[in-house]
Amino acid sequence: MIVPDTIWRPDMSGAGKSKYKTLAQAIRDGIAAGDLAAGSKLPTVRDLAYRVGVTPGTVARAYGLLTDEGRLIAEVGRGTFVAGSARKERPLETPLIHLVDESTADFRSSRVPDVGQGRIIDDALIRLGQSHRRRHINYPTAITDIEAREAVVDWIGPARVGALDTHHVVLGNGAQNCAIMALQAELHGAHPVILTEELAYPGVRHAARLLRAQVVGVAMDDEGIIPEALAEAYRTHGGQILMTAAEVHSPTTIKTSYARKKAIAALAERFGLTIIEDDCHTTGPTDVPAYRAILPKQSYFVASLTKSLSGALRFGYAVAPVGRGKELRQVAQSSFYGIAQPMLDICADLLTSGDAARIRDAVLDGTAARVRLAVNRLGGWDLRWREDAPFVWLQLPQGWRASSFTVACERKGVTIRPADEFVLSNARAPNAVRLAVNTCVSEERYLQALADMNDLLGNPVVSMEG
């Protein structure tokens, strides 16, 4: 029996190599037929594995897939249950954007510091309004967005991404939109698999859920994804996409070296994996080429102006693999026709006038200043940081759990992101938190929040969950 008080049993007779898919489909069929009622508790992974003669890993993968689909619900400490009869999709448990509340020291979202870019953007709008180009009536096209794509080509440069011209660049509404476009262009089949870091920005999970793909975490070290772990994950789960933030990894700030990138690119070429490199958190210069420069026919480079200029500019860009630009542009046109012409013209103006570079440099300086303040206050703890990254990664000392530390900070008017929000389904979260340094509060309030966190770290709660 798979659940109490029922004789229903999964039919595994037709299972081939993908036994977890067969088991998952059997559970789907059981739910659809009413044999598995809403709220029924399923056996533990090991119990069901023993009953049906498969490995625990097979059951865990099936449970994970169905949990991502919303058919099952996994509750920590209680077990796995059949979801409600309406089969609602899992809620997006981690919002990607938080409202600005200047009464709270909000360390959750990596915002851009205010360096006067609002007035500069206003001036660009005035210039745009005075240009009288009369092209803000019709749909944008490959002709009317060419200036913006040319500006992006100059902004990125071939040293970063390899051979580059406007035919390779497709514009979107921010980096998340561009990453989803790349996934739409490449994912295929009934059960696509995305491989990514075992700790990943929540947008990866959101995108995968939207596209009905399974996400598999790959073990990391101080240089990012471990090649041997990637090979093992591919052998176990398969995969079509490797999605990675290799330059500024969120949440850990890890940077993947050139040598490590070459090793991973070699595996991707061998396995036929397409790499999507999400570079949205990179603001400063780098000496490490993107994957697209290393493996140009199998790699996308995705970024935006959000973290370097302004969150108000929903302007992202994807550099397609060599020979795939046309397919990616078709995805964009099918999804939203194209970026609004006024936004194209504003961003092209900022990039070509030099304003974008000046804003970026000021943002880098502002971020570095906030990071230094954080290190000065919290540097006595296990803190990972970089001056060009808009967040720091804090491993909590003995006596604190990420959940209880988050609650204690909230009582002080400080909001943070525990590691749980970055971990993939059914994976173990490290006892750590991410602190985004560009909170919208004043420097005085920022320093007070850091002091409050430092005081809490030195005085852990007496009682914790067992």
C-alpha positions as CSV (number, residue, x, y, z in Angstrom):
1,M,0.0,0.0,0.0
2,I,1.2,3.5,-0.7
3,V,-1.1,5.3,1.7
4,P,-3.0,4.1,4.8
5,D,-6.5,2.6,4.3
6,T,-6.1,2.0,0.5
7,I,-5.0,-0.9,-1.6
8,W,-3.7,1.3,-4.4
9,R,-0.3,0.4,-5.6
10,P,1.8,2.0,-8.4
11,D,2.2,0.0,-11.5
12,M,6.0,-0.2,-12.2
13,S,5.8,-3.0,-14.7
14,G,6.6,-0.8,-17.7
15,A,9.4,1.1,-16.1
16,G,12.5,1.5,-18.3
17,K,15.6,3.6,-17.6
18,S,13.6,6.5,-16.2
19,K,11.9,4.7,-13.3
20,Y,11.2,8.0,-11.5
21,K,9.1,9.2,-14.4
22,T,7.2,5.9,-14.4
23,L,6.6,6.2,-10.7
24,A,5.6,9.9,-11.0
25,Q,3.1,9.1,-13.7
26,A,1.7,6.3,-11.6
27,I,1.1,8.7,-8.8
28,R,-0.5,11.2,-11.2
29,D,-2.8,8.5,-12.5
30,G,-3.7,7.5,-8.9
31,I,-4.6,11.1,-8.1
32,A,-6.6,11.5,-11.2
33,A,-8.5,8.3,-10.6
34,G,-9.3,9.3,-7.0
35,D,-7.4,6.4,-5.5
36,L,-5.1,9.0,-3.8
37,A,-7.3,11.4,-2.1
38,A,-6.4,15.0,-1.3
39,G,-4.5,15.2,2.0
40,S,-3.4,11.6,1.9
41,K,0.1,11.1,3.4
42,L,2.5,9.2,1.2
43,P,5.1,6.8,2.6
44,T,8.6,8.0,3.3
45,V,11.1,7.8,0.5
46,R,12.8,4.7,1.9
47,D,9.6,2.9,2.7
48,L,8.1,3.4,-0.8
49,A,11.4,2.5,-2.4
50,Y,11.4,-0.8,-0.5
51,R,7.8,-1.5,-1.4
52,V,8.1,-1.1,-5.2
53,G,11.7,-2.3,-5.6
54,V,13.4,0.9,-6.6
55,T,16.2,3.1,-5.1
56,P,15.4,5.8,-2.6
57,G,16.8,8.3,-5.1
58,T,14.2,7.2,-7.7
59,V,11.4,7.9,-5.2
60,A,12.9,11.2,-4.1
61,R,13.1,12.4,-7.8
62,A,9.5,11.4,-8.4
63,Y,8.3,13.2,-5.3
64,G,10.3,16.3,-6.1
65,L,8.9,16.4,-9.7
66,L,5.3,16.1,-8.5
67,T,5.9,18.7,-5.7
68,D,7.2,21.2,-8.3
69,E,4.1,20.4,-10.4
70,G,1.8,21.2,-7.4
71,R,0.4,17.6,-7.1
72,L,2.2,16.9,-3.9
73,I,3.1,19.0,-0.9
74,A,6.3,18.4,1.1
75,E,6.1,19.6,4.7
76,V,9.3,19.7,6.8
77,G,9.0,17.3,9.7
78,R,5.6,15.9,8.7
79,G,6.1,14.2,5.3
80,T,4.7,14.3,1.8
81,F,1.0,14.7,1.1
82,V,-1.3,14.7,-1.9
83,A,-2.3,18.3,-2.7
84,G,-5.8,19.6,-2.8
85,S,-8.3,18.4,-5.4
86,A,-8.0,21.7,-7.4
87,R,-4.4,20.9,-8.0
88,K,-3.3,24.5,-7.5
89,E,0.2,25.3,-8.6
90,R,2.6,25.9,-5.8
91,P,2.7,29.6,-4.9
92,L,5.7,31.6,-5.7
93,E,6.9,31.3,-2.2
94,T,9.8,33.8,-2.6
95,P,8.8,37.1,-4.2
96,L,11.4,38.3,-6.6
97,I,10.6,42.0,-5.9
98,H,9.8,43.6,-2.6
99,L,8.1,46.9,-2.1
100,V,10.4,49.7,-0.8
101,D,9.6,50.5,2.8
102,E,12.0,53.1,4.2
103,S,10.8,52.4,7.7
104,T,12.5,49.0,7.6
105,A,16.1,48.2,6.9
106,D,15.4,45.8,4.0
107,F,18.4,43.6,3.3
108,R,16.4,41.2,1.1
109,S,16.7,42.7,-2.4
110,S,19.9,43.9,-4.1
111,R,18.8,47.3,-5.2
112,V,20.8,50.0,-6.9
113,P,22.1,52.9,-4.7
114,D,20.8,56.3,-5.4
115,V,23.6,58.1,-7.1
116,G,21.5,60.7,-8.9
117,Q,20.6,58.5,-11.8
118,G,16.9,59.5,-11.5
119,R,17.7,63.1,-12.6
120,I,20.0,61.8,-15.4
121,I,17.2,59.5,-16.7
122,D,14.8,62.5,-16.6
123,D,17.2,64.5,-18.7
124,A,17.3,61.6,-21.2
125,L,13.5,61.6,-21.3
126,I,13.6,65.3,-22.1
127,R,16.1,64.8,-24.9
128,L,13.9,62.0,-26.3
129,G,10.9,64.2,-26.2
130,Q,12.7,67.0,-28.0
131,S,14.0,64.7,-30.7
132,H,10.6,64.6,-32.6
133,R,11.6,61.4,-34.3
134,R,8.0,60.4,-34.7
135,R,8.5,56.7,-34.1
136,H,6.5,56.3,-30.9
137,I,3.3,55.2,-32.7
138,N,4.0,51.8,-34.3
139,Y,5.3,48.5,-33.1
140,P,9.0,48.2,-32.5
141,T,10.9,46.2,-35.2
142,A,14.4,44.9,-35.9
143,I,14.9,48.2,-37.6
144,T,13.8,50.5,-34.8
145,D,15.6,48.6,-32.1
146,I,18.9,48.4,-34.0
147,E,20.4,51.5,-32.2
148,A,19.7,49.9,-28.8
149,R,21.3,46.6,-29.9
150,E,24.3,48.5,-31.3
151,A,24.7,50.3,-28.0
152,V,24.5,46.9,-26.1
153,V,27.2,45.4,-28.4
154,D,29.5,48.3,-27.4
155,W,28.5,48.1,-23.8
156,I,29.4,44.3,-23.5
157,G,32.3,44.1,-26.0
158,P,33.7,41.0,-27.7
159,A,36.4,40.5,-25.0
160,R,33.6,39.4,-22.6
161,V,31.4,37.2,-24.8
162,G,33.4,36.4,-28.0
163,A,32.3,37.1,-31.5
164,L,29.5,39.7,-31.2
165,D,27.3,41.7,-33.5
166,T,23.7,43.0,-33.4
167,H,22.3,39.8,-34.9
168,H,23.4,38.0,-31.8
169,V,21.6,40.4,-29.4
170,V,17.9,40.1,-28.5
171,L,16.4,42.6,-26.1
172,G,13.9,41.8,-23.3
173,N,12.2,43.2,-20.2
174,G,15.1,42.6,-17.8
175,A,17.4,39.7,-17.2
176,Q,14.7,37.4,-15.8
177,N,12.7,37.9,-19.0
178,C,15.7,37.2,-21.2
179,A,16.6,34.1,-19.2
180,I,13.1,32.7,-19.7
181,M,13.3,33.5,-23.4
182,A,16.5,31.5,-23.7
183,L,14.9,28.6,-21.8
184,Q,11.9,28.8,-24.2
185,A,14.2,28.6,-27.2
186,E,16.1,25.6,-25.9
187,L,13.9,23.4,-23.7
188,H,12.0,20.5,-25.4
189,G,10.3,17.3,-24.6
190,A,7.8,16.3,-21.9
191,H,10.1,16.5,-18.9
192,P,13.0,18.9,-19.5
193,V,15.7,19.2,-16.9
194,I,17.7,22.3,-15.9
195,L,20.9,21.9,-14.0
196,T,22.1,24.7,-11.8
197,E,24.0,25.6,-8.6
198,E,22.7,23.8,-5.5
199,L,22.1,27.3,-4.1
200,A,20.4,29.4,-6.7
201,Y,18.7,32.8,-7.1
202,P,14.9,32.1,-6.7
203,G,14.2,33.3,-10.2
204,V,15.7,30.1,-11.5
205,R,13.0,28.1,-9.7
206,H,10.3,30.5,-10.8
207,A,11.3,30.2,-14.5
208,A,11.5,26.4,-14.3
209,R,8.1,26.2,-12.7
210,L,6.6,28.5,-15.4
211,L,8.1,26.2,-18.1
212,R,7.2,22.9,-16.4
213,A,10.9,22.0,-16.1
214,Q,12.6,20.1,-13.3
215,V,15.5,21.8,-11.6
216,V,18.4,19.7,-10.3
217,G,21.1,21.3,-8.0
218,V,24.8,20.7,-8.6
219,A,27.3,20.7,-5.7
220,M,29.6,23.7,-5.4
221,D,32.9,24.7,-3.8
222,D,34.7,28.0,-3.5
223,E,34.9,28.3,-7.3
224,G,31.3,27.5,-8.0
225,I,30.0,24.3,-9.7
226,I,32.2,21.3,-9.3
227,P,32.9,19.6,-12.7
228,E,32.7,16.1,-11.2
229,A,29.4,16.9,-9.6
230,L,28.1,18.3,-12.9
231,A,29.0,15.1,-14.6
232,E,27.3,13.0,-12.0
233,A,24.2,15.1,-12.0
234,Y,24.0,14.7,-15.8
235,R,24.5,11.0,-15.6
236,T,21.8,10.6,-13.0
237,H,19.2,13.1,-14.2
238,G,20.0,14.0,-17.7
239,G,19.6,17.6,-18.7
240,Q,19.3,20.1,-21.5
241,I,20.4,23.3,-19.8
242,L,23.1,24.4,-17.4
243,M,21.9,27.7,-15.9
244,T,24.6,29.4,-13.8
245,A,25.6,32.7,-12.3
246,A,29.4,32.3,-12.6
247,E,30.7,35.9,-12.2
248,V,28.8,37.1,-9.1
249,H,26.9,34.1,-7.7
250,S,23.8,34.9,-5.7
251,P,23.7,34.3,-2.7
252,T,27.4,33.4,-2.0
253,T,29.3,36.1,-4.1
254,I,31.5,33.2,-5.5
255,K,33.3,33.8,-8.8
256,T,34.1,30.9,-11.1
257,S,37.7,31.0,-12.4
258,Y,38.6,30.8,-16.1
259,A,40.1,27.4,-15.6
260,R,37.0,26.1,-13.9
261,K,34.8,27.6,-16.6
262,K,36.9,25.8,-19.3
263,A,36.5,22.5,-17.5
264,I,32.7,23.0,-17.2
265,A,32.4,24.1,-20.8
266,A,34.2,20.9,-21.9
267,L,31.7,18.8,-20.1
268,A,28.8,20.8,-21.6
269,E,30.2,20.3,-25.1
270,R,30.6,16.5,-24.4
271,F,27.0,16.2,-23.0
272,G,25.3,18.6,-25.4
273,L,24.3,20.9,-22.6
274,T,23.3,24.5,-23.5
275,I,24.8,27.0,-21.0
276,I,22.8,30.0,-19.9
277,E,25.0,32.4,-18.0
278,D,23.0,34.8,-15.9
279,D,25.2,37.9,-15.4
280,C,22.5,40.1,-13.8
281,H,24.5,40.9,-10.6
282,T,27.7,41.8,-12.3
283,T,28.4,45.5,-12.3
284,G,32.2,45.9,-12.3
285,P,34.8,44.9,-14.8
286,T,36.0,41.3,-15.0
287,D,39.1,39.5,-16.3
288,V,37.2,36.2,-16.8
289,P,35.4,35.7,-20.2
290,A,31.8,34.5,-20.2
291,Y,30.9,31.0,-21.2
292,R,29.8,32.3,-24.6
293,A,33.5,33.3,-25.4
294,I,34.6,29.8,-24.4
295,L,31.8,27.7,-26.0
296,P,30.2,30.1,-28.4
297,K,27.8,27.7,-30.2
298,Q,26.2,26.4,-27.0
299,S,26.1,29.4,-24.6
300,Y,23.8,32.3,-23.9
301,F,24.9,35.4,-22.0
302,V,22.1,37.2,-20.2
303,A,22.3,40.5,-18.3
304,S,20.5,43.9,-17.9
305,L,20.9,47.5,-16.8
306,T,19.0,46.9,-13.6
307,K,21.8,46.4,-11.1
308,S,24.2,48.8,-12.7
309,L,21.9,51.7,-13.6
310,S,18.4,51.6,-12.3
311,G,15.7,49.1,-11.3
312,A,13.2,51.2,-13.1
313,L,14.7,50.4,-16.5
314,R,13.3,47.1,-17.4
315,F,15.9,46.6,-20.1
316,G,17.7,43.3,-20.5
317,Y,19.7,41.6,-23.2
318,A,20.5,38.1,-24.2
319,V,23.5,37.3,-26.5
320,A,22.5,34.1,-28.3
321,P,24.9,31.3,-29.2
322,V,26.4,31.7,-32.7
323,G,23.8,30.7,-35.2
324,R,20.8,30.9,-32.7
325,G,20.0,34.6,-32.8
326,K,17.1,34.2,-35.2
327,E,15.4,31.6,-33.1
328,L,15.8,33.7,-30.0
329,R,14.3,36.7,-31.7
330,Q,11.3,34.7,-32.8
331,V,10.7,33.7,-29.1
332,A,10.8,37.4,-28.2
333,Q,8.4,38.4,-30.9
334,S,6.0,35.6,-30.1
335,S,6.0,36.6,-26.4
336,F,5.7,40.4,-26.4
337,Y,6.5,41.7,-30.0
338,G,9.4,43.7,-28.7
339,I,10.6,46.2,-26.1
340,A,8.6,49.4,-26.0
341,Q,10.1,52.0,-28.4
342,P,10.5,54.8,-25.7
343,M,12.4,52.4,-23.5
344,L,14.7,51.4,-26.4
345,D,15.4,55.0,-27.2
346,I,16.0,56.0,-23.5
347,C,18.5,53.2,-22.9
348,A,20.2,53.7,-26.3
349,D,20.7,57.4,-25.3
350,L,22.1,56.5,-21.9
351,L,24.5,54.0,-23.3
352,T,25.8,56.0,-26.2
353,S,26.0,59.4,-24.3
354,G,28.3,57.9,-21.7
355,D,25.7,58.5,-18.9
356,A,25.3,54.8,-18.4
357,A,29.1,54.3,-17.8
358,R,29.1,57.3,-15.3
359,I,26.1,55.9,-13.4
360,R,27.7,52.5,-13.3
361,D,30.9,53.8,-11.9
362,A,29.1,55.7,-9.2
363,V,27.0,52.7,-8.4
364,L,30.1,50.6,-8.0
365,D,31.6,53.2,-5.6
366,G,28.3,53.4,-3.6
367,T,28.1,49.6,-3.4
368,A,31.7,49.2,-2.3
369,A,31.2,51.8,0.4
370,R,28.2,49.9,1.8
371,V,30.1,46.6,1.6
372,R,33.0,48.1,3.6
373,L,30.6,49.3,6.3
374,A,29.1,45.8,6.5
375,V,32.5,44.2,6.8
376,N,33.6,46.7,9.5
377,R,30.5,45.8,11.6
378,L,30.2,42.1,10.8
379,G,33.7,41.1,9.8
380,G,34.3,39.2,13.0
381,W,31.9,36.6,11.9
382,D,32.1,34.1,9.0
383,L,31.4,36.6,6.2
384,R,31.9,36.2,2.5
385,W,32.0,39.5,0.5
386,R,33.3,41.4,-2.5
387,E,33.3,45.1,-3.0
388,D,31.7,44.7,-6.5
389,A,28.9,42.4,-5.2
390,P,25.7,44.0,-3.9
391,F,25.3,41.5,-1.0
392,V,27.3,39.6,1.5
393,W,26.9,36.0,2.7
394,L,26.9,35.4,6.4
395,Q,27.4,31.9,7.9
396,L,25.7,31.9,11.3
397,P,27.6,31.0,14.5
398,Q,26.6,28.1,16.7
399,G,23.4,28.9,18.6
400,W,21.5,30.4,15.7
401,R,19.4,28.9,13.0
402,A,18.7,30.9,9.9
403,S,15.0,30.9,10.6
404,S,15.3,32.1,14.2
405,F,17.9,34.7,13.3
406,T,15.6,36.0,10.5
407,V,12.7,36.4,13.0
408,A,15.0,38.0,15.6
409,C,16.1,40.5,13.0
410,E,12.5,41.3,12.0
411,R,11.8,42.3,15.6
412,K,14.6,44.9,15.2
413,G,13.0,46.2,12.0
414,V,15.6,44.4,9.8
415,T,14.6,42.0,7.0
416,I,17.0,39.5,5.6
417,R,16.9,36.5,3.3
418,P,17.7,33.1,4.9
419,A,19.5,30.4,2.9
420,D,16.3,28.5,2.7
421,E,15.0,30.9,0.0
422,F,17.9,30.0,-2.3
423,V,18.0,26.2,-1.8
424,L,16.3,23.9,-4.3
425,S,13.5,21.5,-3.4
426,N,14.4,18.6,-1.1
427,A,17.9,20.0,-0.6
428,R,19.5,20.9,2.7
429,A,20.0,24.6,3.3
430,P,23.2,25.8,4.9
431,N,22.9,27.8,8.1
432,A,23.4,31.1,6.5
433,V,21.7,34.4,5.4
434,R,22.2,36.8,2.5
435,L,22.4,40.5,3.2
436,A,21.9,42.9,0.3
437,V,23.8,46.0,1.2
438,N,22.0,48.6,-0.9
439,T,18.9,48.9,1.4
440,C,17.0,52.1,0.8
441,V,17.5,53.5,4.3
442,S,19.9,56.2,5.4
443,E,23.5,55.4,6.3
444,E,22.7,56.0,9.9
445,R,19.8,53.5,9.9
446,Y,22.0,51.1,7.9
447,L,24.8,51.3,10.5
448,Q,22.2,50.7,13.3
449,A,20.8,47.7,11.5
450,L,24.3,46.2,11.2
451,A,25.0,46.9,14.9
452,D,21.7,45.2,15.8
453,M,22.7,42.1,13.8
454,N,26.2,42.1,15.3
455,D,24.7,42.2,18.8
456,L,22.2,39.4,17.9
457,L,25.0,37.2,16.5
458,G,26.9,37.5,19.7
459,N,23.9,36.6,21.8
460,P,22.2,33.6,20.3
461,V,18.8,32.5,21.4
462,V,18.8,30.1,24.4
463,S,16.2,27.6,23.0
464,M,16.1,26.4,19.4
465,E,14.1,23.8,17.5
466,G,15.4,20.3,18.0
